[in-house]
Amino acid sequence: MMIVKLIIVVLLVWTGFWFLKKFRKPDACIDQNSSVNKMLACSVCKVHIPENEAIIQNNKVYCSKEHLE
Ligand SMILES: [Zn+2]
């Protein structure tokens, strides 16, 4: 019954990723302040960060100093 085991493993991994995504992006509750905190996407890793936390250089958005380089 290898297939059943495989399906269980895939389901577990998928659920894990789903939880990770949920915890990393709590954007639903910040949405009301969207006019105050505009979300910008990092041009390196595409992670969305609030405008006041973003590093903007040469019209490009970076989430951290590491991605600035
Ligand atoms: Zn980045």
N, CA, C, O and the ligand as a Tripos MOL2 file, in Angstrom:
@<TRIPOS>MOLECULE
protein
  277   275    70     0     0
PROTEIN
NO_CHARGES

@<TRIPOS>ATOM
      1 N           0.8390   -1.2070    0.0000 N.3       1 MET1
      2 CA          0.0000    0.0000    0.0000 C.3       1 MET1
      3 C           0.8710    1.2540    0.0000 C.2       1 MET1
      4 O           0.6800    2.1490    0.8230 O.2       1 MET1
      5 N           1.8110    1.3140   -0.9090 N.am      2 MET2
      6 CA          2.7200    2.4590   -0.9650 C.3       2 MET2
      7 C           1.9980    3.7500   -1.3440 C.2       2 MET2
      8 O           2.3430    4.8330   -0.8690 O.2       2 MET2
      9 N           0.9840    3.6160   -2.2130 N.am      3 ILE3
     10 CA          0.2820    4.8070   -2.7160 C.3       3 ILE3
     11 C          -0.4260    5.5360   -1.5820 C.2       3 ILE3
     12 O          -0.4110    6.7650   -1.5180 O.2       3 ILE3
     13 N          -1.0490    4.7650   -0.6830 N.am      4 VAL4
     14 CA         -1.7660    5.3820    0.4500 C.3       4 VAL4
     15 C          -0.7860    6.1770    1.3060 C.2       4 VAL4
     16 O          -1.0800    7.3010    1.7120 O.2       4 VAL4
     17 N           0.3760    5.5920    1.5790 N.am      5 LYS5
     18 CA          1.4110    6.2740    2.3670 C.3       5 LYS5
     19 C           1.8310    7.5630    1.6750 C.2       5 LYS5
     20 O           1.9740    8.6040    2.3170 O.2       5 LYS5
     21 N           2.0250    7.4870    0.3730 N.am      6 LEU6
     22 CA          2.4600    8.6420   -0.4130 C.3       6 LEU6
     23 C           1.4300    9.7580   -0.3360 C.2       6 LEU6
     24 O           1.7820   10.9260   -0.1730 O.2       6 LEU6
     25 N           0.1620    9.3970   -0.4530 N.am      7 ILE7
     26 CA         -0.9040   10.4050   -0.3960 C.3       7 ILE7
     27 C          -0.9190   11.0810    0.9710 C.2       7 ILE7
     28 O          -1.0930   12.2960    1.0680 O.2       7 ILE7
     29 N          -0.7360   10.2870    2.0280 N.am      8 ILE8
     30 CA         -0.7320   10.8510    3.3850 C.3       8 ILE8
     31 C           0.4360   11.8320    3.5430 C.2       8 ILE8
     32 O           0.2740   12.9150    4.1060 O.2       8 ILE8
     33 N           1.6050   11.4470    3.0440 N.am      9 VAL9
     34 CA          2.7840   12.3200    3.1470 C.3       9 VAL9
     35 C           2.5400   13.6170    2.3860 C.2       9 VAL9
     36 O           2.8190   14.7010    2.8990 O.2       9 VAL9
     37 N           2.0180   13.5120    1.1600 N.am     10 VAL10
     38 CA          1.7520   14.7080    0.3490 C.3      10 VAL10
     39 C           0.7590   15.6230    1.0580 C.2      10 VAL10
     40 O           0.9350   16.8410    1.0840 O.2      10 VAL10
     41 N          -0.2820   15.0310    1.6300 N.am     11 LEU11
     42 CA         -1.2960   15.8090    2.3500 C.3      11 LEU11
     43 C          -0.6850   16.5390    3.5410 C.2      11 LEU11
     44 O          -0.9870   17.7060    3.7910 O.2      11 LEU11
     45 N           0.1850   15.8310    4.2790 N.am     12 LEU12
     46 CA          0.8230   16.4250    5.4530 C.3      12 LEU12
     47 C           1.7070   17.5990    5.0360 C.2      12 LEU12
     48 O           1.6670   18.6580    5.6630 O.2      12 LEU12
     49 N           2.4990   17.4170    3.9880 N.am     13 VAL13
     50 CA          3.3850   18.4810    3.5100 C.3      13 VAL13
     51 C           2.5600   19.6730    3.0500 C.2      13 VAL13
     52 O           2.8820   20.8200    3.3610 O.2      13 VAL13
     53 N           1.4930   19.3930    2.3080 N.am     14 TRP14
     54 CA          0.6350   20.4570    1.7830 C.3      14 TRP14
     55 C           0.0080   21.2490    2.9260 C.2      14 TRP14
     56 O          -0.0340   22.4780    2.8850 O.2      14 TRP14
     57 N          -0.4790   20.5420    3.9440 N.am     15 THR15
     58 CA         -1.0850   21.2120    5.1000 C.3      15 THR15
     59 C          -0.0480   22.0720    5.8140 C.2      15 THR15
     60 O          -0.3440   23.1820    6.2540 O.2      15 THR15
     61 N           1.1650   21.5470    5.9210 N.am     16 GLY16
     62 CA          2.2500   22.2950    6.5500 C.3      16 GLY16
     63 C           2.5190   23.5960    5.8260 C.2      16 GLY16
     64 O           2.6610   24.6440    6.4560 O.2      16 GLY16
     65 N           2.5900   23.5360    4.5140 N.am     17 PHE17
     66 CA          2.8310   24.7300    3.7030 C.3      17 PHE17
     67 C           1.6870   25.7290    3.8400 C.2      17 PHE17
     68 O           1.9080   26.9390    3.8930 O.2      17 PHE17
     69 N           0.4580   25.2050    3.8970 N.am     18 TRP18
     70 CA         -0.7250   26.0360    4.0090 C.3      18 TRP18
     71 C          -0.6810   26.8200    5.3210 C.2      18 TRP18
     72 O          -1.0120   28.0050    5.3580 O.2      18 TRP18
     73 N          -0.2690   26.1450    6.3970 N.am     19 PHE19
     74 CA         -0.1820   26.7990    7.7010 C.3      19 PHE19
     75 C           0.9180   27.8550    7.6860 C.2      19 PHE19
     76 O           0.7330   28.9560    8.2040 O.2      19 PHE19
     77 N           2.0600   27.5200    7.0930 N.am     20 LEU20
     78 CA          3.1760   28.4570    6.9900 C.3      20 LEU20
     79 C           2.7330   29.7290    6.2800 C.2      20 LEU20
     80 O           3.0090   30.8390    6.7350 O.2      20 LEU20
     81 N           2.0420   29.5520    5.1560 N.am     21 LYS21
     82 CA          1.5610   30.6800    4.3650 C.3      21 LYS21
     83 C           0.6250   31.5500    5.1910 C.2      21 LYS21
     84 O           0.7070   32.7780    5.1580 O.2      21 LYS21
     85 N          -0.2690   30.8970    5.9350 N.am     22 LYS22
     86 CA         -1.2470   31.6150    6.7490 C.3      22 LYS22
     87 C          -0.5550   32.4550    7.8180 C.2      22 LYS22
     88 O          -0.9470   33.5920    8.0820 O.2      22 LYS22
     89 N           0.4780   31.8790    8.4280 N.am     23 PHE23
     90 CA          1.1510   32.5840    9.5190 C.3      23 PHE23
     91 C           2.0630   33.6890    8.9940 C.2      23 PHE23
     92 O           2.2420   34.7120    9.6550 O.2      23 PHE23
     93 N           2.6310   33.4920    7.8300 N.am     24 ARG24
     94 CA          3.5630   34.4830    7.2870 C.3      24 ARG24
     95 C           2.8540   35.6770    6.6760 C.2      24 ARG24
     96 O           3.4450   36.7500    6.5610 O.2      24 ARG24
     97 N           1.5920   35.5120    6.2810 N.am     25 LYS25
     98 CA          0.8710   36.6050    5.6390 C.3      25 LYS25
     99 C          -0.4210   36.9510    6.3790 C.2      25 LYS25
    100 O          -1.5030   36.6060    5.9040 O.2      25 LYS25
    101 N          -0.3380   37.6100    7.5070 N.am     26 PRO26
    102 CA         -1.5640   37.9980    8.2180 C.3      26 PRO26
    103 C          -2.1170   39.3010    7.6520 C.2      26 PRO26
    104 O          -2.4250   40.2260    8.4030 O.2      26 PRO26
    105 N          -2.2420   39.3730    6.3300 N.am     27 ASP27
    106 CA         -2.5910   40.6440    5.6780 C.3      27 ASP27
    107 C          -4.0800   40.9840    5.7800 C.2      27 ASP27
    108 O          -4.4740   42.1350    5.5930 O.2      27 ASP27
    109 N          -4.9040   39.9750    6.0770 N.am     28 ALA28
    110 CA         -6.3510   40.2050    6.0990 C.3      28 ALA28
    111 C          -6.7440   41.2220    7.1660 C.2      28 ALA28
    112 O          -7.6460   42.0310    6.9490 O.2      28 ALA28
    113 N          -6.0650   41.1860    8.3290 N.am     29 CYS29
    114 CA         -6.4320   42.0810    9.4150 C.3      29 CYS29
    115 C          -5.8170   43.4680    9.2510 C.2      29 CYS29
    116 O          -6.3030   44.4340    9.8380 O.2      29 CYS29
    117 N          -4.7450   43.5730    8.4500 N.am     30 ILE30
    118 CA         -4.0980   44.8750    8.2400 C.3      30 ILE30
    119 C          -4.8040   45.6270    7.1100 C.2      30 ILE30
    120 O          -4.5800   46.8200    6.9090 O.2      30 ILE30
    121 N          -5.6570   44.9120    6.3810 N.am     31 ASP31
    122 CA         -6.2660   45.4610    5.1710 C.3      31 ASP31
    123 C          -6.9680   46.8100    5.3680 C.2      31 ASP31
    124 O          -6.9610   47.6480    4.4660 O.2      31 ASP31
    125 N          -7.5620   47.0160    6.5230 N.am     32 GLN32
    126 CA         -8.2910   48.2550    6.7600 C.3      32 GLN32
    127 C          -7.3720   49.4710    6.6860 C.2      32 GLN32
    128 O          -7.8090   50.5570    6.3040 O.2      32 GLN32
    129 N          -6.0980   49.2940    7.0500 N.am     33 ASN33
    130 CA         -5.1580   50.4050    7.0240 C.3      33 ASN33
    131 C          -4.3830   50.4520    5.7110 C.2      33 ASN33
    132 O          -3.2970   51.0270    5.6500 O.2      33 ASN33
    133 N          -4.9360   49.8510    4.6670 N.am     34 SER34
    134 CA         -4.1820   49.7360    3.4250 C.3      34 SER34
    135 C          -3.7950   51.0910    2.8450 C.2      34 SER34
    136 O          -2.7920   51.2010    2.1410 O.2      34 SER34
    137 N          -4.5930   52.1290    3.1390 N.am     35 SER35
    138 CA         -4.2430   53.4520    2.6320 C.3      35 SER35
    139 C          -3.0360   54.0120    3.3870 C.2      35 SER35
    140 O          -2.2610   54.7960    2.8390 O.2      35 SER35
    141 N          -2.8840   53.6030    4.6450 N.am     36 VAL36
    142 CA         -1.7470   54.0510    5.4520 C.3      36 VAL36
    143 C          -0.5140   53.2110    5.1350 C.2      36 VAL36
    144 O           0.5620   53.7390    4.8540 O.2      36 VAL36
    145 N          -0.6970   51.8830    5.1860 N.am     37 ASN37
    146 CA          0.4080   50.9730    4.9330 C.3      37 ASN37
    147 C           0.2540   50.3110    3.5740 C.2      37 ASN37
    148 O          -0.3530   49.2460    3.4600 O.2      37 ASN37
    149 N           0.7890   50.9260    2.5730 N.am     38 LYS38
    150 CA          0.7390   50.3480    1.2390 C.3      38 LYS38
    151 C           1.7110   49.1750    1.1790 C.2      38 LYS38
    152 O           2.8380   49.2710    1.6650 O.2      38 LYS38
    153 N           1.2660   48.0560    0.5760 N.am     39 MET39
    154 CA          2.1320   46.8970    0.4800 C.3      39 MET39
    155 C           2.9050   46.9340   -0.8350 C.2      39 MET39
    156 O           2.3430   47.1640   -1.9060 O.2      39 MET39
    157 N           4.2140   46.7000   -0.7180 N.am     40 LEU40
    158 CA          5.0590   46.6870   -1.8980 C.3      40 LEU40
    159 C           5.7230   45.3210   -2.0190 C.2      40 LEU40
    160 O           6.0170   44.6770   -1.0120 O.2      40 LEU40
    161 N           5.9590   44.8800   -3.2560 N.am     41 ALA41
    162 CA          6.5930   43.5890   -3.4860 C.3      41 ALA41
    163 C           8.0900   43.7710   -3.7010 C.2      41 ALA41
    164 O           8.5170   44.6210   -4.4830 O.2      41 ALA41
    165 N           8.8670   42.9790   -3.0120 N.am     42 CYS42
    166 CA         10.3230   43.0070   -3.1790 C.3      42 CYS42
    167 C          10.6590   42.5690   -4.6050 C.2      42 CYS42
    168 O          10.1010   41.5930   -5.1070 O.2      42 CYS42
    169 N          11.5680   43.2890   -5.2490 N.am     43 SER43
    170 CA         11.8970   42.9540   -6.6380 C.3      43 SER43
    171 C          12.8090   41.7380   -6.7260 C.2      43 SER43
    172 O          13.0620   41.2400   -7.8230 O.2      43 SER43
    173 N          13.3060   41.2500   -5.5930 N.am     44 VAL44
    174 CA         14.1690   40.0710   -5.6050 C.3      44 VAL44
    175 C          13.3640   38.8120   -5.2840 C.2      44 VAL44
    176 O          13.3750   37.8530   -6.0570 O.2      44 VAL44
    177 N          12.6700   38.8110   -4.1530 N.am     45 CYS45
    178 CA         11.9920   37.5900   -3.7130 C.3      45 CYS45
    179 C          10.4670   37.6770   -3.7930 C.2      45 CYS45
    180 O           9.7820   36.7060   -3.4700 O.2      45 CYS45
    181 N           9.9200   38.8270   -4.2210 N.am     46 LYS46
    182 CA          8.4750   39.0300   -4.4160 C.3      46 LYS46
    183 C           7.6650   38.9820   -3.1160 C.2      46 LYS46
    184 O           6.4420   38.8460   -3.1460 O.2      46 LYS46
    185 N           8.3390   39.0910   -2.0040 N.am     47 VAL47
    186 CA          7.6430   39.1340   -0.7140 C.3      47 VAL47
    187 C           7.0210   40.5190   -0.5470 C.2      47 VAL47
    188 O           7.6430   41.5290   -0.8740 O.2      47 VAL47
    189 N           5.7860   40.5580   -0.0340 N.am     48 HIS48
    190 CA          5.1180   41.8380    0.1540 C.3      48 HIS48
    191 C           5.4200   42.4070    1.5350 C.2      48 HIS48
    192 O           5.2990   41.7200    2.5500 O.2      48 HIS48
    193 N           5.8120   43.6710    1.5490 N.am     49 ILE49
    194 CA          6.1650   44.3220    2.8070 C.3      49 ILE49
    195 C           5.5210   45.7030    2.8480 C.2      49 ILE49
    196 O           5.3060   46.3060    1.7960 O.2      49 ILE49
    197 N           5.2110   46.2160    4.0280 N.am     50 PRO50
    198 CA          4.6250   47.5530    4.1220 C.3      50 PRO50
    199 C           5.6000   48.6050    3.5880 C.2      50 PRO50
    200 O           6.8180   48.4630    3.6950 O.2      50 PRO50
    201 N           5.0320   49.6530    3.0160 N.am     51 GLU51
    202 CA          5.8530   50.6750    2.3780 C.3      51 GLU51
    203 C           6.8590   51.2870    3.3590 C.2      51 GLU51
    204 O           7.9970   51.5780    2.9910 O.2      51 GLU51
    205 N           6.4260   51.4800    4.6180 N.am     52 ASN52
    206 CA          7.3230   52.1160    5.5840 C.3      52 ASN52
    207 C           8.4710   51.2110    6.0260 C.2      52 ASN52
    208 O           9.4310   51.6710    6.6450 O.2      52 ASN52
    209 N           8.3630   49.8910    5.6980 N.am     53 GLU53
    210 CA          9.4560   48.9750    6.0350 C.3      53 GLU53
    211 C          10.3080   48.6320    4.8240 C.2      53 GLU53
    212 O          11.3710   48.0240    4.9500 O.2      53 GLU53
    213 N           9.8350   49.0250    3.6630 N.am     54 ALA54
    214 CA         10.5460   48.6780    2.4320 C.3      54 ALA54
    215 C          11.7410   49.5970    2.2240 C.2      54 ALA54
    216 O          11.7520   50.7470    2.6650 O.2      54 ALA54
    217 N          12.7510   49.0580    1.5350 N.am     55 ILE55
    218 CA         13.9100   49.8520    1.1460 C.3      55 ILE55
    219 C          13.7600   50.1380   -0.3440 C.2      55 ILE55
    220 O          13.7580   49.2190   -1.1640 O.2      55 ILE55
    221 N          13.6360   51.4150   -0.6870 N.am     56 ILE56
    222 CA         13.4260   51.7800   -2.0840 C.3      56 ILE56
    223 C          14.6720   52.4770   -2.6120 C.2      56 ILE56
    224 O          15.1270   53.4880   -2.0780 O.2      56 ILE56
    225 N          15.2010   51.8990   -3.6740 N.am     57 GLN57
    226 CA         16.3860   52.4780   -4.2900 C.3      57 GLN57
    227 C          16.2960   52.3080   -5.8070 C.2      57 GLN57
    228 O          15.9700   51.2290   -6.3000 O.2      57 GLN57
    229 N          16.5880   53.3830   -6.5380 N.am     58 ASN58
    230 CA         16.4970   53.3980   -8.0030 C.3      58 ASN58
    231 C          15.1340   52.9070   -8.4920 C.2      58 ASN58
    232 O          15.0520   52.1540   -9.4630 O.2      58 ASN58
    233 N          14.0560   53.3390   -7.8100 N.am     59 ASN59
    234 CA         12.6860   52.9510   -8.1490 C.3      59 ASN59
    235 C          12.4350   51.4560   -8.0170 C.2      59 ASN59
    236 O          11.4750   50.9380   -8.5870 O.2      59 ASN59
    237 N          13.2850   50.7600   -7.2730 N.am     60 LYS60
    238 CA         13.0760   49.3310   -7.0430 C.3      60 LYS60
    239 C          12.8610   49.1010   -5.5610 C.2      60 LYS60
    240 O          13.4190   49.8040   -4.7190 O.2      60 LYS60
    241 N          12.0390   48.0990   -5.2520 N.am     61 VAL61
    242 CA         11.6580   47.8260   -3.8710 C.3      61 VAL61
    243 C          12.4300   46.6050   -3.3590 C.2      61 VAL61
    244 O          12.5390   45.5890   -4.0450 O.2      61 VAL61
    245 N          12.9590   46.7280   -2.1460 N.am     62 TYR62
    246 CA         13.6740   45.6050   -1.5420 C.3      62 TYR62
    247 C          13.1440   45.3770   -0.1340 C.2      62 TYR62
    248 O          12.8230   46.3290    0.5760 O.2      62 TYR62
    249 N          13.0530   44.0990    0.2710 N.am     63 CYS63
    250 CA         12.5030   43.7950    1.5880 C.3      63 CYS63
    251 C          13.5710   43.9040    2.6670 C.2      63 CYS63
    252 O          13.2560   44.1490    3.8310 O.2      63 CYS63
    253 N          14.8430   43.7230    2.2840 N.am     64 SER64
    254 CA         15.9030   43.7550    3.2800 C.3      64 SER64
    255 C          17.1920   44.2610    2.6440 C.2      64 SER64
    256 O          17.2960   44.3930    1.4240 O.2      64 SER64
    257 N          18.1600   44.5370    3.4920 N.am     65 LYS65
    258 CA         19.4470   45.0230    2.9920 C.3      65 LYS65
    259 C          20.1710   43.9590    2.1610 C.2      65 LYS65
    260 O          20.9420   44.2710    1.2540 O.2      65 LYS65
    261 N          19.8970   42.6790    2.5010 N.am     66 GLU66
    262 CA         20.5390   41.5840    1.7640 C.3      66 GLU66
    263 C          20.1320   41.6010    0.2880 C.2      66 GLU66
    264 O          20.9410   41.3300   -0.5990 O.2      66 GLU66
    265 N          18.8540   41.9280    0.0470 N.am     67 HIS67
    266 CA         18.3530   41.9260   -1.3280 C.3      67 HIS67
    267 C          18.6930   43.2190   -2.0570 C.2      67 HIS67
    268 O          18.5080   43.3160   -3.2700 O.2      67 HIS67
    269 N          19.1860   44.2070   -1.3280 N.am     68 LEU68
    270 CA         19.5830   45.4770   -1.9290 C.3      68 LEU68
    271 C          20.8280   45.2980   -2.7830 C.2      68 LEU68
    272 O          21.0160   45.9820   -3.7880 O.2      68 LEU68
    273 N          21.6800   44.3590   -2.3600 N.am     69 GLU69
    274 CA         22.9400   44.1470   -3.0620 C.3      69 GLU69
    275 C          22.7590   43.4880   -4.4240 C.2      69 GLU69
    276 O          23.7400   43.2490   -5.1290 O.2      69 GLU69
    277 ZN         13.4120   40.3360   -0.8510 Zn       70 ZN70
@<TRIPOS>BOND
     1     1     2 1
     2     2     3 1
     3     3     4 2
     4     3     5 am
     5     5     6 1
     6     6     7 1
     7     7     8 2
     8     7     9 am
     9     9    10 1
    10    10    11 1
    11    11    12 2
    12    11    13 am
    13    13    14 1
    14    14    15 1
    15    15    16 2
    16    15    17 am
    17    17    18 1
    18    18    19 1
    19    19    20 2
    20    19    21 am
    21    21    22 1
    22    22    23 1
    23    23    24 2
    24    23    25 am
    25    25    26 1
    26    26    27 1
    27    27    28 2
    28    27    29 am
    29    29    30 1
    30    30    31 1
    31    31    32 2
    32    31    33 am
    33    33    34 1
    34    34    35 1
    35    35    36 2
    36    35    37 am
    37    37    38 1
    38    38    39 1
    39    39    40 2
    40    39    41 am
    41    41    42 1
    42    42    43 1
    43    43    44 2
    44    43    45 am
    45    45    46 1
    46    46    47 1
    47    47    48 2
    48    47    49 am
    49    49    50 1
    50    50    51 1
    51    51    52 2
    52    51    53 am
    53    53    54 1
    54    54    55 1
    55    55    56 2
    56    55    57 am
    57    57    58 1
    58    58    59 1
    59    59    60 2
    60    59    61 am
    61    61    62 1
    62    62    63 1
    63    63    64 2
    64    63    65 am
    65    65    66 1
    66    66    67 1
    67    67    68 2
    68    67    69 am
    69    69    70 1
    70    70    71 1
    71    71    72 2
    72    71    73 am
    73    73    74 1
    74    74    75 1
    75    75    76 2
    76    75    77 am
    77    77    78 1
    78    78    79 1
    79    79    80 2
    80    79    81 am
    81    81    82 1
    82    82    83 1
    83    83    84 2
    84    83    85 am
    85    85    86 1
    86    86    87 1
    87    87    88 2
    88    87    89 am
    89    89    90 1
    90    90    91 1
    91    91    92 2
    92    91    93 am
    93    93    94 1
    94    94    95 1
    95    95    96 2
    96    95    97 am
    97    97    98 1
    98    98    99 1
    99    99   100 2
   100    99   101 am
   101   101   102 1
   102   102   103 1
   103   103   104 2
   104   103   105 am
   105   105   106 1
   106   106   107 1
   107   107   108 2
   108   107   109 am
   109   109   110 1
   110   110   111 1
   111   111   112 2
   112   111   113 am
   113   113   114 1
   114   114   115 1
   115   115   116 2
   116   115   117 am
   117   117   118 1
   118   118   119 1
   119   119   120 2
   120   119   121 am
   121   121   122 1
   122   122   123 1
   123   123   124 2
   124   123   125 am
   125   125   126 1
   126   126   127 1
   127   127   128 2
   128   127   129 am
   129   129   130 1
   130   130   131 1
   131   131   132 2
   132   131   133 am
   133   133   134 1
   134   134   135 1
   135   135   136 2
   136   135   137 am
   137   137   138 1
   138   138   139 1
   139   139   140 2
   140   139   141 am
   141   141   142 1
   142   142   143 1
   143   143   144 2
   144   143   145 am
   145   145   146 1
   146   146   147 1
   147   147   148 2
   148   147   149 am
   149   149   150 1
   150   150   151 1
   151   151   152 2
   152   151   153 am
   153   153   154 1
   154   154   155 1
   155   155   156 2
   156   155   157 am
   157   157   158 1
   158   158   159 1
   159   159   160 2
   160   159   161 am
   161   161   162 1
   162   162   163 1
   163   163   164 2
   164   163   165 am
   165   165   166 1
   166   166   167 1
   167   167   168 2
   168   167   169 am
   169   169   170 1
   170   170   171 1
   171   171   172 2
   172   171   173 am
   173   173   174 1
   174   174   175 1
   175   175   176 2
   176   175   177 am
   177   177   178 1
   178   178   179 1
   179   179   180 2
   180   179   181 am
   181   181   182 1
   182   182   183 1
   183   183   184 2
   184   183   185 am
   185   185   186 1
   186   186   187 1
   187   187   188 2
   188   187   189 am
   189   189   190 1
   190   190   191 1
   191   191   192 2
   192   191   193 am
   193   193   194 1
   194   194   195 1
   195   195   196 2
   196   195   197 am
   197   197   198 1
   198   198   199 1
   199   199   200 2
   200   199   201 am
   201   201   202 1
   202   202   203 1
   203   203   204 2
   204   203   205 am
   205   205   206 1
   206   206   207 1
   207   207   208 2
   208   207   209 am
   209   209   210 1
   210   210   211 1
   211   211   212 2
   212   211   213 am
   213   213   214 1
   214   214   215 1
   215   215   216 2
   216   215   217 am
   217   217   218 1
   218   218   219 1
   219   219   220 2
   220   219   221 am
   221   221   222 1
   222   222   223 1
   223   223   224 2
   224   223   225 am
   225   225   226 1
   226   226   227 1
   227   227   228 2
   228   227   229 am
   229   229   230 1
   230   230   231 1
   231   231   232 2
   232   231   233 am
   233   233   234 1
   234   234   235 1
   235   235   236 2
   236   235   237 am
   237   237   238 1
   238   238   239 1
   239   239   240 2
   240   239   241 am
   241   241   242 1
   242   242   243 1
   243   243   244 2
   244   243   245 am
   245   245   246 1
   246   246   247 1
   247   247   248 2
   248   247   249 am
   249   249   250 1
   250   250   251 1
   251   251   252 2
   252   251   253 am
   253   253   254 1
   254   254   255 1
   255   255   256 2
   256   255   257 am
   257   257   258 1
   258   258   259 1
   259   259   260 2
   260   259   261 am
   261   261   262 1
   262   262   263 1
   263   263   264 2
   264   263   265 am
   265   265   266 1
   266   266   267 1
   267   267   268 2
   268   267   269 am
   269   269   270 1
   270   270   271 1
   271   271   272 2
   272   271   273 am
   273   273   274 1
   274   274   275 1
   275   275   276 2
@<TRIPOS>SUBSTRUCTURE
     1 MET1         2 RESIDUE 1 A MET
     2 MET2         6 RESIDUE 1 A MET
     3 ILE3        10 RESIDUE 1 A ILE
     4 VAL4        14 RESIDUE 1 A VAL
     5 LYS5        18 RESIDUE 1 A LYS
     6 LEU6        22 RESIDUE 1 A LEU
     7 ILE7        26 RESIDUE 1 A ILE
     8 ILE8        30 RESIDUE 1 A ILE
     9 VAL9        34 RESIDUE 1 A VAL
    10 VAL10       38 RESIDUE 1 A VAL
    11 LEU11       42 RESIDUE 1 A LEU
    12 LEU12       46 RESIDUE 1 A LEU
    13 VAL13       50 RESIDUE 1 A VAL
    14 TRP14       54 RESIDUE 1 A TRP
    15 THR15       58 RESIDUE 1 A THR
    16 GLY16       62 RESIDUE 1 A GLY
    17 PHE17       66 RESIDUE 1 A PHE
    18 TRP18       70 RESIDUE 1 A TRP
    19 PHE19       74 RESIDUE 1 A PHE
    20 LEU20       78 RESIDUE 1 A LEU
    21 LYS21       82 RESIDUE 1 A LYS
    22 LYS22       86 RESIDUE 1 A LYS
    23 PHE23       90 RESIDUE 1 A PHE
    24 ARG24       94 RESIDUE 1 A ARG
    25 LYS25       98 RESIDUE 1 A LYS
    26 PRO26      102 RESIDUE 1 A PRO
    27 ASP27      106 RESIDUE 1 A ASP
    28 ALA28      110 RESIDUE 1 A ALA
    29 CYS29      114 RESIDUE 1 A CYS
    30 ILE30      118 RESIDUE 1 A ILE
    31 ASP31      122 RESIDUE 1 A ASP
    32 GLN32      126 RESIDUE 1 A GLN
    33 ASN33      130 RESIDUE 1 A ASN
    34 SER34      134 RESIDUE 1 A SER
    35 SER35      138 RESIDUE 1 A SER
    36 VAL36      142 RESIDUE 1 A VAL
    37 ASN37      146 RESIDUE 1 A ASN
    38 LYS38      150 RESIDUE 1 A LYS
    39 MET39      154 RESIDUE 1 A MET
    40 LEU40      158 RESIDUE 1 A LEU
    41 ALA41      162 RESIDUE 1 A ALA
    42 CYS42      166 RESIDUE 1 A CYS
    43 SER43      170 RESIDUE 1 A SER
    44 VAL44      174 RESIDUE 1 A VAL
    45 CYS45      178 RESIDUE 1 A CYS
    46 LYS46      182 RESIDUE 1 A LYS
    47 VAL47      186 RESIDUE 1 A VAL
    48 HIS48      190 RESIDUE 1 A HIS
    49 ILE49      194 RESIDUE 1 A ILE
    50 PRO50      198 RESIDUE 1 A PRO
    51 GLU51      202 RESIDUE 1 A GLU
    52 ASN52      206 RESIDUE 1 A ASN
    53 GLU53      210 RESIDUE 1 A GLU
    54 ALA54      214 RESIDUE 1 A ALA
    55 ILE55      218 RESIDUE 1 A ILE
    56 ILE56      222 RESIDUE 1 A ILE
    57 GLN57      226 RESIDUE 1 A GLN
    58 ASN58      230 RESIDUE 1 A ASN
    59 ASN59      234 RESIDUE 1 A ASN
    60 LYS60      238 RESIDUE 1 A LYS
    61 VAL61      242 RESIDUE 1 A VAL
    62 TYR62      246 RESIDUE 1 A TYR
    63 CYS63      250 RESIDUE 1 A CYS
    64 SER64      254 RESIDUE 1 A SER
    65 LYS65      258 RESIDUE 1 A LYS
    66 GLU66      262 RESIDUE 1 A GLU
    67 HIS67      266 RESIDUE 1 A HIS
    68 LEU68      270 RESIDUE 1 A LEU
    69 GLU69      274 RESIDUE 1 A GLU
    70 ZN70       277 GROUP 0 **** ****
